[in-house]
Amino acid sequence: MSQEATIHIDGAARGNPGPSSFAFVIARMGLPPVEACERMGQTTNNVAEYTALVRALAKAKELGLKRLQVYSDSELMIKQMNGDYRVKNEDLKVLYNEAQELLDAFDAVVLTHVRREQNKRADELCNLALDGGSLTDAPRTTSKPSKTKTATGAASDAKVRDDAIACLEASLQACRTNPSSAPTAEQLWEQLWSILDDAGVLKRAKK
């Protein structure tokens, strides 16, 4: 069983504070993704983001994973977890400390900020939970891309290129700042495959 994984997390609050939710997607090479989403009570977006991280790390620990590449569109949380920003909010401090303790269970964890569009599935699940839905209501897209080249198709190609470059740049930055915990080739490929899969460029073979 692979001990490496790519994780996308997301948290949301409508009203901030307001009704909230969290979601995460754990991807492992050769295995189906592990997904979770849950509606929370009245809280802030930052609390929801941290809750997503804590729940995802706890699940990764339960799965016996050892090396993680974690992606989030919350720049604040990523910078706080990486030590660039201090955590001043008391509610966040509790979740921050819990997340830091969970990190000790892994050999290496790289936390990277990405744009929202690169966190598409986790964002989708977050909104689904906010709307009262469940995982069974959000099947993965299986439609095939059109063979005809259109303006929309060209725009999609540009987006895939931008997302792939951003993924590579994030990994390169991780190598420069902390080589010992940089993503492995397998983790990087899993992230790139996810981008191509979501865009309909590649599809995983059915077993």
Backbone torsions as a table, in degrees:
resi	resn	phi	psi	omega
1	MET	NA	134.5	-180.0
2	SER	-65.9	137.0	177.0
3	GLN	-102.9	12.5	179.6
4	GLU	-116.8	147.0	-177.7
5	ALA	-155.7	155.2	171.5
6	THR	-109.1	131.4	-177.1
7	ILE	-125.0	129.8	172.5
8	HIS	-109.9	131.7	-178.6
9	ILE	-128.2	156.3	177.1
10	ASP	-158.0	149.5	175.5
11	GLY	-138.7	149.0	-177.2
12	ALA	-147.8	151.2	176.0
13	ALA	-142.8	126.2	178.7
14	ARG	-92.5	107.1	-176.8
15	GLY	115.2	-32.7	174.5
16	ASN	42.0	74.9	6.6
17	PRO	-80.8	157.1	179.9
18	GLY	178.5	-170.5	176.3
19	PRO	-54.5	135.3	-173.7
20	SER	-134.7	171.8	178.2
21	SER	-159.9	165.2	174.0
22	PHE	-136.6	160.6	177.3
23	ALA	-155.2	154.8	172.7
24	PHE	-150.2	154.8	178.1
25	VAL	-132.1	119.4	179.0
26	ILE	-106.1	119.0	-178.7
27	ALA	-111.9	128.4	177.6
28	ARG	-125.2	143.9	-177.8
29	MET	-60.3	125.8	176.1
30	GLY	79.0	4.3	-178.5
31	LEU	-127.6	153.1	177.6
32	PRO	-66.9	151.1	-179.6
33	PRO	-67.1	150.1	174.0
34	VAL	-103.2	117.0	-175.6
35	GLU	-119.9	149.5	177.1
36	ALA	-151.9	144.2	173.3
37	CYS	-151.0	146.9	-176.3
38	GLU	-154.6	137.5	175.9
39	ARG	-79.4	137.4	179.1
40	MET	-111.6	-177.8	177.7
41	GLY	-84.4	-156.1	179.1
42	GLN	-76.7	117.4	178.3
43	THR	-160.6	-174.4	-178.3
44	THR	-94.8	165.4	178.2
45	ASN	-62.4	-39.6	-178.6
46	ASN	-65.1	-40.4	177.1
47	VAL	-63.2	-40.6	178.7
48	ALA	-63.9	-40.2	179.2
49	GLU	-63.3	-45.2	179.7
50	TYR	-67.0	-36.7	177.5
51	THR	-61.8	-40.6	177.4
52	ALA	-60.4	-43.1	180.0
53	LEU	-64.4	-47.1	-178.9
54	VAL	-61.8	-46.5	-179.4
55	ARG	-64.6	-38.7	179.8
56	ALA	-67.1	-43.3	178.9
57	LEU	-65.1	-39.2	178.7
58	ALA	-63.2	-40.4	178.6
59	LYS	-68.3	-40.6	178.4
60	ALA	-61.7	-39.7	176.9
61	LYS	-63.7	-43.2	178.8
62	GLU	-61.3	-34.7	-179.5
63	LEU	-78.9	-6.0	179.6
64	GLY	79.0	21.5	179.8
65	LEU	-75.7	150.9	-176.5
66	LYS	-124.2	-27.5	-179.9
67	ARG	-125.9	124.0	-174.8
68	LEU	-126.3	143.5	168.2
69	GLN	-116.7	108.1	-174.0
70	VAL	-105.1	129.9	-179.7
71	TYR	-118.3	135.8	178.0
72	SER	-145.1	148.5	176.1
73	ASP	-92.4	9.1	175.0
74	SER	-93.0	98.6	-179.4
75	GLU	-63.9	-37.6	179.7
76	LEU	-59.2	-49.9	-177.9
77	MET	-63.0	-43.9	-179.1
78	ILE	-62.6	-43.5	179.6
79	LYS	-67.4	-34.1	176.5
80	GLN	-69.2	-43.8	-179.8
81	MET	-65.8	-32.4	-179.6
82	ASN	-87.1	0.4	175.9
83	GLY	86.2	8.4	179.4
84	ASP	-79.3	-33.1	177.8
85	TYR	-120.8	150.8	174.5
86	ARG	-85.6	153.0	176.6
87	VAL	-99.1	112.6	-176.9
88	LYS	-101.5	-29.9	-178.7
89	ASN	-70.8	129.7	-175.8
90	GLU	-65.3	-39.1	178.9
91	ASP	-63.6	-39.6	179.9
92	LEU	-71.3	-32.2	-179.3
93	LYS	-59.2	-40.0	179.5
94	VAL	-61.2	-47.3	-180.0
95	LEU	-70.3	-37.5	177.6
96	TYR	-59.7	-47.4	179.8
97	ASN	-63.6	-38.2	178.8
98	GLU	-65.0	-41.7	178.9
99	ALA	-65.5	-41.7	179.5
100	GLN	-63.5	-38.2	177.5
101	GLU	-65.6	-39.3	179.0
102	LEU	-65.3	-31.5	-179.9
103	LEU	-60.1	-26.5	-179.3
104	ASP	-65.9	-16.8	-178.6
105	ALA	-79.4	-7.1	-174.3
106	PHE	-116.9	153.0	177.7
107	ASP	-73.7	-35.5	-179.1
108	ALA	-157.9	135.2	176.5
109	VAL	-138.0	124.2	175.8
110	VAL	-111.7	120.9	179.5
111	LEU	-104.5	122.0	-172.7
112	THR	-128.0	136.5	175.7
113	HIS	-85.0	135.2	177.4
114	VAL	-131.8	163.4	175.2
115	ARG	-70.2	158.5	-176.7
116	ARG	-57.7	-38.8	-178.5
117	GLU	-67.0	-18.6	176.0
118	GLN	-87.8	0.5	-179.9
119	ASN	-120.3	34.0	-167.1
120	LYS	-57.7	-48.9	-174.9
121	ARG	-67.1	-44.4	179.6
122	ALA	-63.4	-40.0	177.7
123	ASP	-63.0	-42.1	178.8
124	GLU	-60.8	-44.3	-179.6
125	LEU	-67.9	-34.6	178.2
126	CYS	-61.7	-48.3	179.7
127	ASN	-66.9	-34.2	176.9
128	LEU	-61.0	-46.2	179.5
129	ALA	-63.8	-39.6	178.2
130	LEU	-61.6	-32.8	-179.7
131	ASP	-85.6	4.3	177.6
132	GLY	86.8	12.1	-179.7
133	GLY	-89.2	-178.7	179.1
134	SER	-134.7	177.0	-177.8
135	LEU	-59.3	-32.6	-178.7
136	THR	-67.6	-16.3	179.4
137	ASP	-89.0	-2.4	-175.8
138	ALA	-129.0	64.7	177.5
139	PRO	-66.0	151.6	178.1
140	ARG	-69.0	145.1	179.7
141	THR	-64.9	132.2	-179.0
142	THR	-119.0	0.1	-178.5
143	SER	-67.5	147.0	-178.7
144	LYS	-92.1	146.8	179.3
145	PRO	-70.5	151.8	178.6
146	SER	-67.9	145.7	178.7
147	LYS	-81.6	-15.2	-178.7
148	THR	-84.6	130.5	-178.9
149	LYS	-80.2	122.0	179.1
150	THR	-126.9	175.3	177.6
151	ALA	-62.3	-39.7	178.0
152	THR	-63.2	-40.9	179.1
153	GLY	-62.9	-39.6	178.9
154	ALA	-63.9	-40.5	178.6
155	ALA	-63.9	-39.7	179.2
156	SER	-64.3	-40.2	178.0
157	ASP	-60.3	-41.4	179.9
158	ALA	-64.9	-39.1	179.8
159	LYS	-65.9	-42.2	178.2
160	VAL	-61.0	-43.3	178.5
161	ARG	-61.1	-46.2	-179.2
162	ASP	-62.4	-42.6	-179.8
163	ASP	-65.3	-40.5	-179.8
164	ALA	-66.5	-41.4	178.6
165	ILE	-65.0	-41.3	178.7
166	ALA	-62.3	-38.6	177.8
167	CYS	-63.0	-45.6	179.8
168	LEU	-65.8	-39.7	179.2
169	GLU	-65.1	-39.2	178.8
170	ALA	-64.0	-40.5	179.2
171	SER	-68.0	-38.6	178.1
172	LEU	-64.2	-40.9	178.8
173	GLN	-64.0	-39.0	178.1
174	ALA	-63.5	-38.3	178.1
175	CYS	-63.9	-37.1	-177.7
176	ARG	-74.3	-40.4	-174.1
177	THR	-83.8	-33.3	-177.9
178	ASN	-151.7	77.4	-174.4
179	PRO	-54.7	-35.2	-176.5
180	SER	-66.9	-24.4	-178.4
181	SER	-113.7	16.6	179.2
182	ALA	-67.0	152.5	-179.3
183	PRO	-62.6	146.1	177.5
184	THR	-78.1	170.2	177.5
185	ALA	-60.9	-38.0	179.8
186	GLU	-64.7	-41.5	179.3
187	GLN	-66.4	-41.3	178.9
188	LEU	-64.5	-41.7	178.6
189	TRP	-64.3	-39.3	179.5
190	GLU	-61.8	-40.7	178.5
191	GLN	-66.0	-44.6	178.7
192	LEU	-64.7	-39.8	179.2
193	TRP	-62.3	-40.3	179.4
194	SER	-60.5	-41.2	178.6
195	ILE	-63.7	-45.6	-179.1
196	LEU	-68.8	-36.9	179.7
197	ASP	-65.4	-46.5	-179.6
198	ASP	-62.6	-31.2	-179.4
199	ALA	-84.6	-6.3	179.4
200	GLY	82.1	11.2	179.5
201	VAL	-75.4	-41.0	177.8
202	LEU	-128.9	155.1	176.4
203	LYS	-134.7	140.0	177.1
204	ARG	-69.4	139.0	179.8
205	ALA	-68.2	137.9	178.5
206	LYS	-75.6	138.7	179.6
207	LYS	-93.4	NA	NA
